[in-house]
Amino acid sequence: MARLSCVCRLVALSLMVMLPAAVLAQGAAEGVNIFTIDGVKLRGAYYPAEKKCNATVILLHPIGEGKNMKAPEWRALAEALQKANCSVLMFDFRGHGDSTTIDDEKAFWGARAANGNFPNAALVRSKSKDTIEVRDYIKQIGAYGPVLINDIAAARAYLERRNDTTKDANTSNLIVIGADTGGTLGAIWINSEWSRCKYTPPPNPMFMKGQFESRSEGADIIGAVFLSIDPKLDKSRTISLPSVLKVPCKDHAMAALFLAGKDEIKYNKTLESKLKVKGNKHQYIGAVPLETNLSGVKLLTKGLKTDEAIVKYLSNVIDDRKNEWMEREYDKNVYMWRLPNGGGILSKKKGDRSLVFDDYTRFISQ
């Protein structure tokens, strides 16, 4: 038998061992509101870690009608991670579940991306100016889907403030878990974070240049788990995930576990082969097949014991990769997206509560 990779051994071992029943007990969740830069009120649920928070996990549900954060398998995973001393944030993407309120109509309908486009005004067909439903843009999801990454940016901004105030979040050690198209959007967001750096503006912009911090914000994302990651946002747009994940995974060895059923594992194995480099640095990158024809969030079905496997895998990643906890002072910082030519695009001004509105197309390679 061929020797199993580190990832496969970790997952295989944990699939054979049941965690105590307490892991699946009802966890305490706090309902939260998260406001995006373009004025959408997102509804979420926050699970504080049982003890000292080792890492904070963001759960990203699939995109589409009837999809939201309320799947019982999603909740069970959050509770298992909570028991493992992780805090967990899940939320409904705009137009999904309870995230249907446009809190600031002017900000939403006037939102302009860095490329000059107005994707909300151009692609959202809402009957009401103060509400948004997934059906209002699902037919344009190939073009509009990446705009939902503004929701993930708002979620991180919320967690950054929580890191410094209640101190029950740990945004020095972030983990993303995404199911099918939610995982795809999460991958694009992770890529964008590897371009975002703190920036010190010059005292006199006419004669001096500002200073980029050498460490990118992507270095705080220590791992990701993708359940049936789907490169197709729709028939019109296929995302090149090997290109999107090259910088975080291949270049910087971010831990990445690709879980898929029998019908989908071939594509995930291809991802592994394109992102994993021989050597210990990349030991936590791998694709693992599950003995099922289920897909996406359903891979967390209780009988498959996938949540236990994820907890075990992430516990090892955290032990090996965790950063030192630190104060973030997010609201006080200026950030830029660094460009390959050495320039930059402003991503957050001092005092702003989230990153500037963007369509994130520059972080997608097709």
Summary of the structure (lengths in Angstrom):
residues: 366
radius of gyration: 19.6
end to end distance: 37.1
largest distance: 65.6
contacts: 1245
relative contact order: 0.17
helix: 38%
strand: 21%
